[in-house]
Amino acid sequence: MNKFALPALTLLCLSLGVVSPNAVSQTLPQTSPQLLQIACETLKTTDFAGLPEAPTRVMEATLLDAAGDVPAACLVRGYVAPQVGFEMKLPAANWNGKLLEIGSGGFAGSTQVPEDRQICDDAVRRGYACIRSDQGHTTGPGEHGLSTLDALWAYDNLQAELDYAYRSLHVVLLAERAIAQRYYAAAPTHSYFLGCSNGGRQALIAAERFPWDFDGILAMEPALDLSGAFTSFLYDLRALTDADGKALFTPADLESMHNAAIAACDADDGLRDGIIGNPPACRFDPAQLACGAGQQGGCLTPVQVEAAHKVYAGPMTAQGRQIARGHPMPGAEQGVFGFAVTRPVAARAVVDFFRYLAFLPDAGPGWKAADFDFDADYQREGVMAALYSATNPDLRPFQEAGGKLLLVQGWSDSGTPFPLRTIDYYETVERVMGGAEQTRRFARLFMVPGRDHCGGGAGASTADYLGSLEAWVEQGRAPDLIKASHVEPITSAADFMREPADPARVKFTRPLYPYPLWAKYKGGGDPQDYRSFEPSAPRK
């Protein structure tokens, strides 16, 4: 028996005669709070330094009392050498035998992001042991629950960049397995990964580079081409600011353009509901808002129309050659980046990426957005882009290992390389894997009309995505339809990941079908009920 096999609680109980060796599996649910506390704290003195690939040190282990509907759990904080910090919760009773790792958004750098904690708490409610990491560096929580989007930590720090790019997600799982096995005296039955944005990029990295780590992977709005995404953001930033760096669009301008796009294409799915059901078929042109002769206010100037055309088209060289795939879709005018990239927090993140993460060697703190040459500098991103990229479509090892991949992408998302980039990746996977039918056996993409970045928006973005993935992995029930809800008010990030307990918060429901199908109103029935919709083939 290896040194990680028996939990501290079991050893203590056996030595005190509290339980017999045959009762090990029932130890946690039946033991007193005092013994649970001792068992949890004993993890601090357990030597995990010899864990292959992931030498680990537990710095803190404390038993947390139940709080509301979150059950009692052992909270463990530590790090994997040299510098990948993590926080883990292990339910003190009724562990379901499963592990869940949560990916980090933005530039990561913290285990204290409230939204990530809420998702982990929801996992603990379900019986999971849940872990999340700082991806190898420290910043702190910031706007919208993401990291501060500060990238100074990466300046001339290749180890931190390697951890952020891909290593952390693998070694943290190894630590989670060892700690859980030590605590519960049982090997986990299944491992899952869940992430959105940069966490979605991590999810695809897991499928591509560590195909044996996870049984099920949920990748939402994945920033799969990180360098390409920030090249797009920088292109938008330059297009949407004047020579003095002032934003060309006010929030009112963007609202007008958004409303015009919705008005032009809302009925495409057979129902006027404020949501564009099939954005690729939308023929909205911002020029229709151009100011007429003598008109002032409530319209777009020629400079604004030109800028909007550039953003909708995506980054190009001066000769009109596309240099990064993807762009915001009609209906995404008020998102996180895209047309909103001129917000200070977004603009700072874009500049920081090119100062400290985009190139080798780093450009450094003196670099400015105006320094980028769109005819040449994108070619300098290749070395670092290779570290971050999650665009390898050859998922044969993952499929052969029995893994299942669930991709979720909002049509109104502007905080990743954009919806068409995710579709391009999935269609490339189909070609490599032998066609759509072969791919659907282990990987499916669900496009969500009106869903913003990682949830929210006008559409039905809330669904039990993890439950659908579990049913696929553990029962062989592939998701042919996912019921999604529009929930108001949102009280927790976990609201985007489960059916709300209060039906009164559900304003309407919609069906989500595997790509390329999309939901179209049948023409009769309750328009707020998902059963009044049917799958339709795409129209582009």
URJOGI-V323802 format. One record per run of one state. SS is the DSSP state (H for helix, E for strand, C for the rest). FROM is the first residue (numbers start at 1). LEN is the number of residues. If there is no record, write none. Layout:
ss:SS from:FROM len:LEN
ss:SS from:FROM len:LEN
This chain:
ss:C from:1 len:7
ss:H from:8 len:9
ss:C from:17 len:4
ss:H from:21 len:10
ss:C from:31 len:2
ss:H from:33 len:13
ss:C from:46 len:2
ss:E from:48 len:1
ss:C from:49 len:7
ss:E from:56 len:9
ss:C from:65 len:2
ss:E from:67 len:1
ss:C from:68 len:2
ss:E from:70 len:1
ss:C from:71 len:2
ss:E from:73 len:8
ss:C from:81 len:3
ss:E from:84 len:8
ss:C from:92 len:6
ss:E from:98 len:5
ss:C from:103 len:11
ss:H from:114 len:12
ss:C from:126 len:3
ss:E from:129 len:5
ss:C from:134 len:7
ss:E from:141 len:1
ss:C from:142 len:1
ss:H from:143 len:3
ss:C from:146 len:1
ss:E from:147 len:1
ss:C from:148 len:4
ss:H from:152 len:3
ss:C from:155 len:3
ss:H from:158 len:27
ss:C from:185 len:5
ss:E from:190 len:8
ss:H from:198 len:12
ss:C from:210 len:6
ss:E from:216 len:7
ss:C from:223 len:3
ss:H from:226 len:14
ss:C from:240 len:1
ss:E from:241 len:1
ss:C from:242 len:5
ss:E from:247 len:1
ss:C from:248 len:3
ss:H from:251 len:19
ss:C from:270 len:9
ss:H from:279 len:3
ss:C from:282 len:4
ss:H from:286 len:4
ss:E from:290 len:1
ss:C from:291 len:9
ss:E from:300 len:1
ss:C from:301 len:1
ss:H from:302 len:12
ss:C from:314 len:2
ss:E from:316 len:1
ss:C from:317 len:5
ss:E from:322 len:1
ss:C from:323 len:15
ss:H from:338 len:3
ss:C from:341 len:3
ss:H from:344 len:13
ss:C from:357 len:12
ss:H from:369 len:3
ss:C from:372 len:5
ss:H from:377 len:12
ss:C from:389 len:7
ss:H from:396 len:5
ss:C from:401 len:3
ss:E from:404 len:7
ss:C from:411 len:8
ss:H from:419 len:15
ss:C from:434 len:2
ss:H from:436 len:5
ss:C from:441 len:2
ss:E from:443 len:6
ss:C from:449 len:13
ss:E from:462 len:1
ss:C from:463 len:2
ss:H from:465 len:11
ss:C from:476 len:5
ss:E from:481 len:7
ss:C from:488 len:5
ss:H from:493 len:5
ss:C from:498 len:5
ss:H from:503 len:3
ss:E from:506 len:9
ss:C from:515 len:3
ss:E from:518 len:4
ss:C from:522 len:8
ss:H from:530 len:3
ss:E from:533 len:4
ss:C from:537 len:4
